[in-house]
Amino acid sequence: MRDRKLELKIFIIIISLYILIVIWGILFANRLETLFYDPPLTPEEWCQEHPCLTLNIFGIIVTLAVPTSTFFVYLLSVETAIVGIFIIIRSNENKSQLWWGIALILWGLGTLFAGTSYQAFSYELKCANRTFCIWTTWFEIMYLISSVGSINAMVIAQKYSCLPEKYHHIANIYAIGNFSLYSIITLIGAYLPIRFLISFELMILFLAPNILIFLILNSWRYVRHKKRMDRNLMVIWCSLIIIIGLYFLYYSLGITEFFWQFGFWFSANDILHIGLIIWMVSIYFTVNTLIED
């Protein structure tokens, strides 16, 4: 009963934050339009630096950006949400699986927002009918907050499967606090606006400790108990760290720009999204078959 009341409170907090985010976006999203690329980027320059495909949809001209990257990110979004839904449907009374499902649905939702603003409609949202392209949009704010919410839902899931009950309250406080603090910082950053407070880098700073804690916890449990669940989760966290590391390596080396000189587009985001598409398959089989309270 105590856990049910706590879960209800967590659901209320999540829903309340999303309502606040939507209202905040309606009131203040226009403030993001004061943030431009540095150096400034014109719409013409945007389509020189990225593949752009002009479509005529029922008489409406739409410019679709990075079509191949759009395919990968939307595929990841749909896959992740479907995996989350299947896990919830099959969870029965398994609270760990329930929260894994919630985490993956939030992840899929965040990926949908990201794909819309970073890839598919990035030109339309950031550049169309403007002198200079803006740096970010409210879709990206929703993506950042959804992603942090997803990882903190995994904290709740890990609590049920990997921690003694006496530590559950600490895990709850940490997850709620981490998510709430990040959401508040991001909303303030979007209002002022301050570039770093709404950056991918700050999001990683909030997520990295969680992932490292997961890896340490499951490694320690595997050494002690030799359970397949912990072994597979160790592999999952190591794989995620490697995927994110490959993204930053590819990005920092400027490989995207090198290939684009020859008319071939394969970006750091593609590395990330293809890696995560494969990663989600391992998530499904591990969570669906091995995770237990």
N, C-alpha and C positions, 0 to 999 in steps of 0.2 A: 504493500500500500504506500509506504514511504517513497519507494522508487517511482511508482506511478504518479504521485503528486509532483515529484521532482521533475519527471519527464514532461508533465503537463506545463510546469513553469518554464522549462527550457523551450518547449514549442511556442509558448506565448511570447517569450523574449525574441525568438527568431522571427515570428510573424510580425511582432511590433516593430522590430528593427527594419524589416522589409517595407512595412507601411511608411515608416519614417523616411526611408531612403527614397521611396516613390514621391512622397510629398516634398521632400527636400529638393528632389530633381525637378519637379514641376515649378517650384519657387525660384530655384537658384542655378539651374543647369546653364543658363545663359552666361554665368560668370566664367565658365570654362572657356568661353569664346575669346577671352582676353589672353589666353596662353597660346603662343605660336611656336612653331619649330624654330630652333636656333642652329644655324642661320635660317631666316625666313624661307619658306618654300611656296612657290606659286602652284596653282592647279596644273599648269603645263609641265612644270618640273616634276610634279608628283608622278605623272604618267610617263615621264622619261625614266624615273627611278623604279617604277613598279609596272608590271604588266596591267594594262587596262583593256577591257572589252566593252564596247558600246553596244547596247541592246535597245531595240524598239519594241516595247511591251504595250500593245494596244494604244499605239500613238504616243506613248510616254518614253522619252529617251532616258535610259538609265546606264550609268557607267559602272560596270562590275570590275572590282579590283582583284588582282592576283587569283584568277579562277582556280588554278590547281591547289593553291593553299586553302582557298575557300572550301573545296571538296574535302580535304583532309580534316579541317577543323570542324566542319559540320558533321562529318562521319564520326569523329570522336565524341561530339556532343550527343548525338543520337545513341551511339553505342553505350556511352556511360550512363545515360538516363535509363535505357532499357535494362542494362545490367542491374542498376539500382532498384528498379521496379520489380524485376524477377526475384531479387534477393529478398525484398520486403514481402512479396507474395508467399515465398517459401519459408519465411522465418519462423512462423508459428509463434511459440513463446520465447524464441531465442532473441534476447535483447541486443546482443552483440551484432547479430545479422541485421536486425531492424535498423540500428544506428549506422551500420555500414551502408545499408540501402539509402538512408537519408543523406549520408555523406556523398554518395555517388550521384544522387539526383541533384544535389546542390552543385556538385562539380560539373555535371552535364549542363545545368542551367547557366553557370558561369561561363562555360566554354561557348555556349550559344551567343551570349552577350559579346564575348571576346571575338568570335568569328565574324559577327555583324560589324563591329567597329574597327577591328584591326585588319580584317581581310575583306569580306564580300562588299560591304557598302562603305568602306573607309573613304573612298573618294567622294561619294555623295554626302556623307556626314561631315567630312572635314574640309573639303575643298570646293565642292560645287557652288557656283555663284559667289565666290569669295575672292578677294584680292590675294590673300595669303591663307594657306591651309592652317587650321587650328591643330593643336597638339593632341588633344584628347576629347572624349565625349562622355556623356552620362552612361552609355552602355559599358564603357570601360570601368567606371566607378562600380557599377553593378557586378561586373566580372570580378573585380578585386575583392569585394566584400563577400561574394558568393564563394570564392575560392578559399578564403580564410574560414568562412563558416563550414565549408566541407571538411577541412582538415581538423577543425575542432569537434565536429561530429564524430570523426574517427577517434578522437581522444575519448569520447563517451563510449564508443564501441570497444576500444582497447581496455577501458576500465572494467567492463563486464567480463571480458575473456582472459585478461592477463593480470589483474590486480586483486589483492585481498579486499574484502568488503570494507575494512577499516580505512582504506585509502580512497574509497569512492567519492566521499565528500570533497576531498582535496582536488581530485580530478575534475569534479563538476565545477568547483570554484575557478580552477585554472581555465577550463574550456570556455565558460561563460565570460570570465574576465578578459581572456585573450581576444575573443570575438568582439565583445562590446568595446574594448579599448581601441582595437583596430578600426572598427566601424566609426567610432566617434572621431578619431584622428583623420580618417579618410574624408568624412563629411566636412570637417573643418577645413581640411586641405582643399576640397572642392569649392568651398565657399570663398576662401580668401583671395584667390587660389594660390597654393604653394606646390610647385612641381614635384618635389621629392615626396611630399605626403600622399600623393596619388600616383606614385611610381610603382612599377613592377619590382624594383629593387627593395622598396620598403616592405612590400608584401612578402618577398622571400625572407627578409629579416624576421618577420613574424612567424613564418611557416617553418623555417629551418630548425629551430629548437624542438618543435613538435616531432619532426621526422627523425631527428637524432635521438630524441627520447624513445620513440618507438623502436628504433634499431637497437639501442642499448638494452631496453626492456626485454625484447624478444630474444636477443643474443644471450642475455643473462639467464632467462627462463630455459632456453634450449640447452645451455651448458648444464643446468641443474636437472631438467626433467626429460630432455631428449624427445620432446613432442614434435610431431610433424607440423602441427599448426605453427609453432614458433619458428621452426626451420623455414617453412614457406614464407612466413611474414618477414623473416630476416632477408630472404632473397628479394621479396617485394620492395622493402625499404632500400636495400642496396641498389636495386635496379632503378628506382626512382632517382636516387642521388646521381647515378651514372647518366641517366637521361637528361637531367637538368644540367649536369656538368658538360655533356656534349653540346647542349644548346648554347651555353655561355662560351665554350671553346669555338664553336662554329661562328658565332656572332662576333667574338673579339678578333678572330682572324680575318674577318671581312670576306669570307668565302662566297656569301650571297652576291655581293657586288662583283666579285671576280667572275662568277658564272654568268651574271646578267650582262656583262660586256659582250658575251657571245650569244646573247638572246635566249639563254637557258635560265629559267627561274626555279631555284630550289633554296629556300630560305632557312634560317635558324628555327623559325616557327614550324617549318615542315619537319625538321629533325625532331623537335619536341613532340609534335602531334602524332607522327608516325610511331615514335617510341611509346607514347602513351596509349595509342590504339592497341598495340601488342601487350602493353602492361595491363590494360583492363581485362584482357582475357585471363591472365594469371590471377588477377583479383577475383574474378568470377568463380573460378574453380577452387581457389583457396577458401574464400568466404563461404561459398555454397556447400562445401563438403567437409571442411575442417574446423571452422570457427564455432566455438561453443562457449556458453556462459560458465 
